[in-house]
């Protein structure tokens, strides 16, 4: 099972942002082996505007594999549902279950409308629990925007997932979850959460400056956009490769 994960496109109708996203999509299209699925882990639009989602939908539609998305803190649920998902507006979180190549992908809405930090509300945690219970032994990958663990960055850690303990409780004792995948941080990272790998995709629109790197701005567009490739094997393991798209 080969997955491609991209995150934090922040499409805003401007040329430089569009060029970086288009470069990543064209790179994915050029692969000699196409992924079984492409995951897009939030902050697809920069302001949550309908025209930004129309731009995203047109771009992502050029990909051959199925594309599974979850919202981030810059996304707006009404426009996200209507334009990107082609669904009617509805109250509450946007949680979706998708299947590809024998795996289940639980795309979770960790957003708090109007805030940058993340939270899995009761509705989402109940949905996650019920869905995992219904999947039985099917390999299942929870995917959300906000990392549930500290990444040791003074800004990002203040806007991570607030109720990580409740997510860990839902995942506890389940042997069919190979990893948890997130975005939000604009930097590739690998750590652990609830006894499993936690893998954070690089940003498309920009890269986070780490505290020990030179520079005065929070993010930079000097580094190229990035992609994470996840290889899920038949033994339940996961191997991740991070690739910069020059």
N, C-alpha and C positions, 0 to 999 in steps of 0.2 A: 504494500500500500504506500503510494507516494503522495504526499500532501505538499502543496505550496501555500505559504501563509504570507499575506501582506497586511500592512496596518497603517493607519494614520495618513491617509491620502490628503485630507484637508482640502478637498477641491473647492475652489472659491471663484472660478470664472477667470482667473488670471493665467497668462501664458506660462510663466515659470512653473507654477504648480501643475498645470495640465501637462507640461512637457515631462516632468519627472514621473508622473503617473503613467503617461503613455509609454515612456521608456521601459518601465517595469512590465507593463502588459505586453509590449512587443517582445521583450526578453522571454516571458513565459510562453508566448506563442511560438517562439523559435526553438524551444526545447525539442530534442530528438525523441524523448519520451514524454508524453504529456502526463501531468499529475492526474490522479484519480479524482481530485477535488481541489479547489482553490478556496481558502478561508480568508475572509477580510474582517479583521478584528477591530472595527470601530473607527470613529472620527473619519468617516467617509466624506462628509461635507464639513466645511469649516464653520459655517454659520447656520446650518440646518435649513437652508433655503431650498424651495422646490427646484429651482434651476440648477443648483449644485447637484442634487440627486439625479436630475435628468442627465447631466454631464457624466456622472458616475455610472448610471445605468447603461448609457450608450457605450462607454468604454468597456465595462465589464462584460457586456453582451458579445464582444468580439472574442472572448475566450472560449475555447472548445470544452474544457471540463466544466462540470457543475460548479457554481459559485455560491458559497454559503456565507452569510454576513451576520454580524451582530452590531448593535449601536454602541457608540462611545459618547463621551461627555459633550462633544461638539455637535452631536446629532440631535435632531428634533423628531420625536416619535411620529407626529401626524404626517409630516412630509416624507419621512423615511418609509412609513407604511404605504402611503398613497403612490409615491413616485418610484421608489426603488423596488418595493415588493409588489406593487400593483394590487394593493388590498384596500378595503374600506377602513376608515378610521375606527378605532376601538379604544376603550380606556385601558390603562395599565401597561405593564411591561411587554416588550416584544421578544418573546422566547420562541424558538423554533427548533424542531427535531428534523434532522436530515440523515439520510443513509447513503453510503457509497462504499463499494468494494467490501461489503461485509462488516463495516464499522458504522457506528452511530455517532453523530456529532450534535451535541446539545449546545446550541448557540444562545447564550444567556444575555439578558439585558441587565447590566450592572449600573445603569445610569440613574442619577438623581436629577430630574429636570431643574435646570438653572444652576447646577453646581458642578464642580470639576471632580470631586471625589466620587468614589463608587460605593454602591450598596446593593446587595441582593435582597429585595424586599420579601415579605412573607409569601406573596403570590408566586414569586420566582422560585423560592426555596421549596415550596410545596410542589410546584410543577416539576422541578428537578428531581425531587424524591420520588414522585409518582412515576415519572418517565423512566428513571433508572430501575425502579422496581419492575416495571413492565417490560424492560429489555432483557431481563434474565441475565444470561451469560454473554450476551452480545458485547463485544468490545466497544466501549463508549468513551468519548473524549469531550469533557466539558471545555467550552471555549467562551471567553468573556474579554471585555476590554481592559478592566482594571486589574493589575497584579494584586494578589492577596498577601504577598510577602514583601518585606522591605527590600529595596534594591540598593540601599545605601547611597542615595542621592538626596540632599536636603530638601529639594522641592518635590520631586516625584513621590517621595515617601509620605508627604503630607496629603497627597490626593490619590492614594491607593484605595483598595477596597477596605471599607470600614469594618465589616462584620465577617472577616475571614474565618473566624472560629466556627461560625454557623455553617459555612461551606465545608470546612473540614469535617464537621460532624456528619453531614450528609454523605460525604465520600468514605467515611470510616468503615472498614470491614468489607469493602467492595473490591474484589480481585480483578475486575474487568476494566479498570480505568488505567490506561498506560501512562497518561500525562494530562496536565492541565495547560492550556494554551491561552496567552493573553497578548495584548498590545500596550498602547497608552504611553509607554516610556520613551519612545523614539530612540531606542538603543537595543541591540540584541543582547539578551542575557539568558543565563541558565542557572537555576537554583533548584530548590526542592520545596514542596508544599504537601502537607498531609501524607508524607511518606512516598511521594511520587515526584517525577520531574516536573518542574514548572519552567516553561519555555516562553520567552518574550520575544516577539518579532521586532525587527528593526523598523524604523519609520521610513515612509516613502517621501514625505514632504521635506523632512529635515532630520538631523541627528542631534540627540541630546549631548551637551558638553558635560563630561564627568567632572567631579570636583577637583581632580588632580590634573585636568587638562587646561592648557592656556586658552585665554579668551574671556570676554566679558559678557557675551550674550548667552542666554539659556540654551538656545539651539543654534545650529549652523547648517547652511546649505552647501558648504564646501565639500563634505563627504557625499558620495553618491547615494542614491536610494538603495534600499536593501530588501532581500527576500529571505525567508526561512523555508528550508525544505525539511520535511519530517518523513523519515522512512519507518513505518510500523511493520514489525515482522511477526511471523506466525507464532513466535514464542512469547508474545506480549510485550516485547521491548520496543524502544524508540531510539532512533539515531537522528540527530538534527545537524544540518549544514546551513550556515549563514553565508549568503552570497551578496556582494556588492554589485550593483548594476551600473557600470560605467557608461 
